Amino acid sequence: MKKDKYREIIKKLLSSKDKLSVFREIPVNEQGFVLLSSSKYLQQEILNKLKNNEIVSLLHYLDPDEVTDLLQRIGKYRRKKILKNLNKEIRNKVEFLLRFAPDTAAGIMDLNYIEVDKNINFKELGKIIQKYEEKTGKVPAILAVEDGFLVGELPVHSIAIGKSNEKISKYITKVPCINYNKDENEIIKIFRKNPHNKIVVLDDDNSILGVIYSDDILKLIEKHSTNHLRKFAGVSKEEDVFDSPLTKVKNRYKWLIINLGTAFLAASVVAFFEKTIAAYTLLAVYMPIVAGMGGNAGTQTLAVMVRGLALKEIELETSKKVIINETIAGGINGLINGSIVAIVAFLFNKNPLLGFVVGIAMIINLVIAGLFGGIVPLIMKKLGKDPASSATIFITTATDVCGFFAFLGLASLIL
């Protein structure tokens, strides 16, 4: 319910010319949560206009990791002034979190946890948890340690099961860990292997630094999905919906120029068969179908390959089986779709040869789509380029050029 409420507030902010006045009407205990639910652009716009004492007031209602997220949007000089006005306990935690890069495990972790010796009993644990709750108002993650090193996690529900004099060691479960300096891709990879769980962040000496909760990881996955979507479209990840026209042009024009060049390449193939098209005008009707199906099939293969590369499941050296599978799948899909379009061409145009040409061209182009959709992202990754943003243009070029060449070439030979 609160999320829906925050969305409505954000819509109101975005549609207002005086965003600051609208924001100040929000109850101070909700202002921070509204900002956290907003885009980076809106966060920076509001924070830059607020007075320091207003920022301190709204930060009072947030957790240290949430305070850290917002303070990272503020310049270092002003950030120091704001930190001085936070209460000592929060300030110490935030200063600790700010030491780490925001896109690493330590930059995402939460400090809502307690360390307890694995040999204590539930009565002793209850006192520790009660003291923590009185201090923070939160139920912590319970991490069991031995000689300062992590042993595992004690599930909260075990508190209701265990007897007061019983040792907690019987109920300790394994918990995934990650080094504090690992990047977001590593966090997601570990989470996929251990879903619905938290990840403990460790220092180089294996001491505990913090905990990454599943809801934060899900937000991370959502962010990565959005970035991949932008890259597929040739849009910079730094680009925001509220950027100026010049900024948007700067982020996109290179890809559009490259696309223009490949479009001329495909057009030159069509021009080569100008006489064939003039003799059989129906070919012009089916050309975009052949090319479009190839492009779509190539994008599907690319999406699978990019995901595999992101999760470190495949590499160029070990990709032979994957490429063969994608090529075979392309051929089978080409056979299915080629048969359908051949039947349509025969029924509507009363020309079995035309149906045959379109069908075979479709099969050839979807094989090309599977092959290039599998190989190109791997080559781009090997060359140090981002496959999500760079591979699409080469795959669509291959399917357009090869699709037109196969279709028009067969037509010139058979029709």
C-alpha positions as MATLAB code, in Angstrom:
seq = 'MKKDKYREIIKKLLSSKDKLSVFREIPVNEQGFVLLSSSKYLQQEILNKLKNNEIVSLLHYLDPDEVTDLLQRIGKYRRKKILKNLNKEIRNKVEFLLRFAPDTAAGIMDLNYIEVDKNINFKELGKIIQKYEEKTGKVPAILAVEDGFLVGELPVHSIAIGKSNEKISKYITKVPCINYNKDENEIIKIFRKNPHNKIVVLDDDNSILGVIYSDDILKLIEKHSTNHLRKFAGVSKEEDVFDSPLTKVKNRYKWLIINLGTAFLAASVVAFFEKTIAAYTLLAVYMPIVAGMGGNAGTQTLAVMVRGLALKEIELETSKKVIINETIAGGINGLINGSIVAIVAFLFNKNPLLGFVVGIAMIINLVIAGLFGGIVPLIMKKLGKDPASSATIFITTATDVCGFFAFLGLASLIL';
ca = [
       0.000    0.000    0.000;
       2.790    2.413    0.914;
       4.520    1.779   -2.410;
       1.332    2.731   -4.263;
       1.063    5.857   -2.122;
       4.687    6.816   -2.904;
       4.100    6.260   -6.635;
       1.172    8.696   -6.552;
       3.300   11.274   -4.717;
       6.125   10.857   -7.265;
       3.647   11.335  -10.145;
       2.485   14.552   -8.498;
       6.106   15.695   -8.086;
       6.965   14.982  -11.710;
       3.947   16.867  -13.030;
       4.561   19.919  -10.842;
       6.562   22.978  -11.878;
       7.405   23.696   -8.230;
       8.617   20.276   -7.105;
      10.192   21.588   -3.903;
       6.919   23.021   -2.582;
       5.094   19.768   -3.315;
       7.864   17.776   -1.617;
       7.731   19.950    1.511;
       4.019   19.149    1.857;
       4.917   15.458    2.351;
       5.121   14.444    6.056;
       8.797   14.494    7.069;
       8.691   10.844    8.185;
       7.754    9.859    4.596;
       9.998   12.220    2.625;
      13.027    9.925    2.704;
      11.043    6.908    1.504;
       9.563    8.935   -1.350;
      13.078    9.962   -2.416;
      14.324    6.368   -2.261;
      11.444    5.326   -4.529;
      12.308    8.081   -7.042;
      14.769    8.180   -9.930;
      18.335    9.426   -9.420;
      17.460   12.548  -11.391;
      14.559   13.452   -9.093;
      16.575   12.605   -5.964;
      19.363   14.970   -6.976;
      16.975   17.740   -8.023;
      15.159   17.684   -4.662;
      18.252   17.198   -2.471;
      20.093   20.051   -4.197;
      17.241   22.444   -3.364;
      16.578   21.338    0.233;
      18.315   23.039    3.150;
      20.802   20.995    5.186;
      18.538   20.917    8.258;
      15.653   19.610    6.108;
      17.839   16.775    4.808;
      18.946   15.907    8.350;
      15.302   15.759    9.466;
      14.195   13.349    6.726;
      17.296   11.153    7.163;
      16.354   10.651   10.827;
      13.643    8.149    9.786;
      15.871    6.019    7.529;
      18.218    3.084    8.089;
      21.986    3.684    7.788;
      22.161    1.973    4.381;
      19.258    4.095    3.096;
      20.882    7.254    4.470;
      24.063    6.245    2.651;
      22.192    5.814   -0.649;
      20.834    9.379   -0.471;
      24.044   10.995    0.773;
      25.877    9.543   -2.235;
      23.783   11.928   -4.373;
      25.270   14.924   -2.517;
      28.712   16.516   -2.979;
      31.423   15.569   -0.486;
      31.722   19.038    1.094;
      28.005   19.354    1.786;
      27.798   15.686    2.813;
      30.331   16.285    5.618;
      28.215   19.145    6.993;
      25.087   16.980    7.009;
      26.905   14.041    8.635;
      28.001   16.258   11.543;
      24.338   16.873   12.389;
      23.305   13.212   12.449;
      23.254   11.360   15.780;
      26.546    9.681   16.605;
      25.431    6.076   16.143;
      23.916    6.662   12.690;
      26.840    8.885   11.674;
      29.397    6.194   12.532;
      27.519    3.550   10.532;
      26.996    5.835    7.539;
      30.634    6.944    7.501;
      31.600    3.278    7.572;
      29.312    2.457    4.620;
      30.474    5.478    2.625;
      34.008    4.059    2.609;
      32.936    1.462    0.041;
      32.141    1.793   -3.662;
      28.338    1.877   -4.140;
      28.354   -0.852   -6.819;
      30.135   -3.447   -4.656;
      28.828   -5.918   -2.066;
      29.897   -3.617    0.770;
      28.188   -0.668   -0.904;
      24.855   -2.527   -0.913;
      25.061   -4.275    2.476;
      22.929   -3.556    5.538;
      24.202   -3.355    9.122;
      21.035   -4.801   10.639;
      22.550   -7.944   12.166;
      24.031   -9.287   15.384;
      26.926  -11.694   15.926;
      26.456  -14.337   18.606;
      28.625  -17.229   19.750;
      27.324  -20.548   18.435;
      27.446  -22.092   21.914;
      25.097  -19.701   23.729;
      21.564  -20.829   24.646;
      18.230  -19.333   23.611;
      17.766  -17.531   26.925;
      21.022  -15.622   26.431;
      20.123  -14.978   22.794;
      16.742  -13.559   23.820;
      18.418  -10.929   26.003;
      20.783   -9.906   23.179;
      17.913   -9.570   20.693;
      15.774   -7.619   23.182;
      18.600   -5.170   23.819;
      19.125   -4.730   20.046;
      15.407   -4.190   19.401;
      15.155   -1.598   22.176;
      18.083    0.240   20.636;
      17.076    0.076   16.949;
      13.413   -0.939   16.851;
      14.269   -3.770   14.457;
      14.616   -7.540   14.472;
      18.206   -8.328   13.370;
      19.650  -11.103   11.269;
      21.291  -13.529   13.712;
      24.754  -14.644   12.593;
      26.447  -17.386   14.608;
      30.236  -17.184   14.963;
      33.062  -19.226   16.423;
      36.276  -17.443   17.379;
      35.030  -14.407   15.426;
      34.447  -16.319   12.186;
      31.063  -16.961   10.587;
      29.542  -20.399   11.170;
      26.060  -19.772    9.797;
      22.725  -18.083   10.351;
      20.138  -18.774   13.034;
      16.658  -18.548   11.444;
      14.369  -16.250   13.436;
      11.617  -18.873   13.649;
      13.966  -21.167   15.626;
      13.603  -18.797   18.607;
      10.012  -20.018   18.995;
      11.082  -23.670   18.753;
      14.216  -23.781   20.917;
      14.050  -24.251   24.690;
      15.520  -21.532   26.899;
      18.463  -23.667   28.129;
      19.074  -25.305   24.730;
      22.137  -24.268   22.718;
      21.478  -22.543   19.421;
      24.127  -24.573   17.552;
      21.581  -27.278   16.710;
      19.509  -24.805   14.665;
      22.277  -23.003   12.769;
      21.949  -23.163    8.973;
      24.441  -22.370    6.222;
      24.361  -18.895    4.685;
      26.028  -17.736    1.434;
      28.967  -15.330    1.731;
      30.696  -12.847   -0.549;
      33.819  -10.718   -0.367;
      33.104   -7.036    0.263;
      34.791   -5.945   -2.999;
      32.828   -8.198   -5.388;
      30.669   -6.465   -7.986;
      26.918   -6.555   -8.532;
      27.082   -9.393  -11.071;
      28.720  -11.664   -8.475;
      26.014  -10.785   -5.936;
      23.264  -11.684   -8.410;
      25.046  -14.908   -9.372;
      25.249  -16.057   -5.734;
      21.641  -15.064   -5.088;
      20.392  -17.088   -8.063;
      22.038  -20.144   -6.536;
      20.555  -19.320   -3.094;
      17.170  -17.651   -3.741;
      15.004  -16.228   -0.933;
      18.058  -15.881    1.274;
      20.435  -13.235    2.499;
      24.145  -12.961    1.717;
      26.770  -12.196    4.366;
      29.510   -9.751    3.339;
      33.001  -10.616    4.561;
      36.240   -8.635    4.771;
      39.542   -9.963    3.387;
      40.256  -11.525    6.801;
      36.807  -13.270    6.719;
      35.390  -11.064    9.465;
      31.743  -10.036    9.039;
      31.071   -6.574    7.590;
      27.323   -6.689    6.914;
      24.371   -8.457    5.325;
      22.705   -8.062    1.932;
      18.987   -8.802    2.193;
      16.994  -10.435   -0.599;
      14.816   -7.354   -1.213;
      17.943   -5.283   -1.960;
      19.187   -7.980   -4.350;
      15.828   -8.050   -6.148;
      16.108   -4.281   -6.650;
      19.592   -4.877   -8.028;
      18.295   -7.481  -10.491;
      15.553   -5.068  -11.585;
      18.171   -2.348  -12.146;
      20.333   -4.678  -14.242;
      17.313   -5.730  -16.309;
      16.548   -2.058  -17.009;
      20.164   -1.400  -18.013;
      20.163   -4.366  -20.408;
      16.909   -3.112  -21.945;
      18.483    0.309  -22.520;
      21.606   -1.250  -24.017;
      19.541   -3.330  -26.449;
      17.953   -0.102  -27.638;
      21.306    1.691  -27.922;
      20.508    4.014  -25.009;
      23.218    4.944  -22.504;
      22.690    3.699  -18.939;
      23.506    7.200  -17.736;
      20.612    8.597  -19.755;
      17.544    9.643  -17.799;
      14.024   10.311  -19.075;
      14.379   13.943  -17.987;
      17.687   14.622  -19.746;
      17.871   17.543  -22.177;
      17.535   16.921  -25.943;
      21.272   17.577  -26.458;
      22.216   14.987  -23.812;
      19.948   12.415  -25.436;
      21.467   13.125  -28.871;
      24.987   12.768  -27.435;
      24.146    9.361  -25.968;
      22.513    7.971  -29.089;
      23.878    9.480  -32.314;
      26.835    7.065  -32.707;
      24.572    4.018  -32.720;
      22.196    5.651  -35.168;
      25.049    6.473  -37.561;
      26.298    2.877  -37.414;
      22.734    1.680  -38.016;
      22.537    3.997  -41.010;
      25.693    2.471  -42.456;
      24.364   -1.085  -42.084;
      21.034   -0.022  -43.589;
      22.894    1.157  -46.719;
      24.659   -2.222  -46.830;
      21.326   -4.050  -46.806;
      19.968   -1.596  -49.389;
      22.919   -2.335  -51.697;
      21.955   -6.029  -51.700;
      18.409   -5.104  -52.692;
      19.741   -2.788  -55.428;
      21.851   -5.654  -56.801;
      18.627   -7.576  -57.525;
      16.727   -4.581  -58.903;
      15.835   -6.337  -62.161;
      14.511   -9.402  -60.312;
      12.263   -7.228  -58.108;
      11.029   -5.292  -61.164;
      10.096   -8.563  -62.880;
       8.370  -10.049  -59.818;
       6.853   -7.170  -57.827;
       5.337   -9.573  -55.270;
       8.847  -10.123  -53.910;
       8.737   -6.632  -52.354;
       5.776   -7.729  -50.216;
       7.654  -10.659  -48.641;
      11.084   -9.018  -48.244;
      10.322   -7.307  -44.890;
       8.799  -10.557  -43.572;
      11.968  -12.545  -44.257;
      14.246   -9.825  -42.848;
      12.007   -9.055  -39.847;
      11.713  -12.698  -38.765;
      15.498  -13.059  -38.962;
      16.021   -9.958  -36.833;
      13.541  -11.131  -34.193;
      15.079  -14.609  -34.015;
      18.571  -13.103  -33.706;
      17.446  -10.857  -30.838;
      15.967  -13.859  -29.002;
      19.265  -15.732  -29.284;
      21.199  -12.633  -28.231;
      19.055  -12.239  -25.088;
      19.848  -15.829  -24.038;
      23.567  -15.395  -24.761;
      23.849  -12.085  -22.876;
      22.192  -13.642  -19.836;
      24.572  -16.600  -20.018;
      27.578  -14.275  -20.275;
      26.351  -12.116  -17.385;
      26.014  -15.185  -15.149;
      29.408  -16.556  -16.307;
      27.689  -19.687  -17.667;
      29.394  -19.528  -21.079;
      32.612  -18.244  -22.633;
      33.957  -18.175  -26.207;
      36.227  -21.177  -25.559;
      33.397  -23.374  -24.212;
      30.550  -22.192  -26.410;
      30.619  -24.689  -29.290;
      27.648  -26.727  -28.025;
      25.624  -23.586  -27.261;
      26.184  -22.142  -30.764;
      25.280  -25.476  -32.412;
      22.088  -25.707  -30.329;
      21.070  -22.146  -31.220;
      21.767  -22.756  -34.930;
      19.718  -25.990  -34.935;
      16.906  -24.236  -33.050;
      17.004  -21.480  -35.665;
      16.722  -24.052  -38.450;
      13.724  -25.767  -36.824;
      11.988  -22.452  -36.177;
      12.771  -21.487  -39.779;
      11.164  -24.706  -41.003;
       8.007  -24.061  -38.954;
       7.646  -20.402  -39.897;
       8.867  -20.975  -43.462;
       6.169  -23.611  -43.982;
       3.497  -21.231  -42.709;
       4.577  -18.335  -44.937;
       4.951  -20.712  -47.940;
       1.353  -21.874  -47.483;
       0.160  -18.274  -47.160;
       2.055  -17.271  -50.331;
       0.591  -20.242  -52.213;
      -3.017  -19.625  -51.055;
      -3.071  -15.859  -51.577;
      -0.838  -15.531  -54.646;
      -1.552  -18.884  -56.329;
       2.170  -19.326  -56.922;
       3.770  -22.487  -55.420;
       7.258  -21.486  -56.574;
       6.977  -18.152  -54.746;
       5.890  -20.033  -51.607;
       8.880  -22.359  -51.976;
      11.330  -19.457  -52.379;
       9.942  -17.579  -49.360;
       9.937  -20.735  -47.223;
      13.547  -21.707  -48.030;
      14.741  -18.105  -47.548;
      13.047  -18.046  -44.127;
      14.828  -21.252  -43.091;
      18.207  -19.919  -44.254;
      17.723  -16.583  -42.485;
      16.690  -18.107  -39.146;
      19.717  -20.407  -39.273;
      21.857  -17.291  -39.859;
      20.055  -15.596  -36.931;
      20.834  -18.498  -34.584;
      24.459  -18.693  -35.729;
      25.249  -14.966  -35.560;
      23.098  -14.462  -32.454;
      25.281  -17.050  -30.734;
      28.717  -16.085  -32.063;
      28.641  -12.252  -32.195;
      28.012  -11.560  -28.452;
      30.797  -14.001  -27.541;
      33.241  -12.267  -29.888;
      32.239   -8.832  -28.555;
      32.788  -10.035  -24.989;
      36.207  -11.403  -25.955;
      37.130   -8.043  -27.521;
      36.177   -6.257  -24.306;
      32.990   -4.727  -25.727;
      29.574   -4.873  -24.098;
      27.651   -7.587  -26.030;
      24.225   -6.238  -25.071;
      24.810   -2.865  -26.706;
      27.210   -3.766  -29.528;
      26.068   -7.177  -30.801;
      22.515   -6.242  -31.832;
      23.603   -4.050  -34.710;
      25.840   -6.750  -36.262;
      23.244   -9.496  -35.854;
      20.486   -7.478  -37.542;
      22.914   -6.563  -40.332;
      23.700  -10.252  -40.886;
      20.022  -11.247  -40.972;
      19.060   -8.335  -43.254;
      21.900   -8.834  -45.731;
      21.791  -12.646  -45.755;
      17.993  -12.705  -45.707;
      17.675  -10.389  -48.701;
      20.471  -12.177  -50.549;
      18.972  -15.641  -49.967;
      15.434  -14.551  -50.852;
      16.239  -12.481  -53.934;
      19.006  -14.840  -55.045;
      16.670  -17.843  -54.965;
      13.972  -15.810  -56.702;
      16.326  -14.870  -59.557;
      17.262  -18.550  -60.009;
      13.845  -20.186  -59.659;
      11.125  -17.690  -60.649;
];
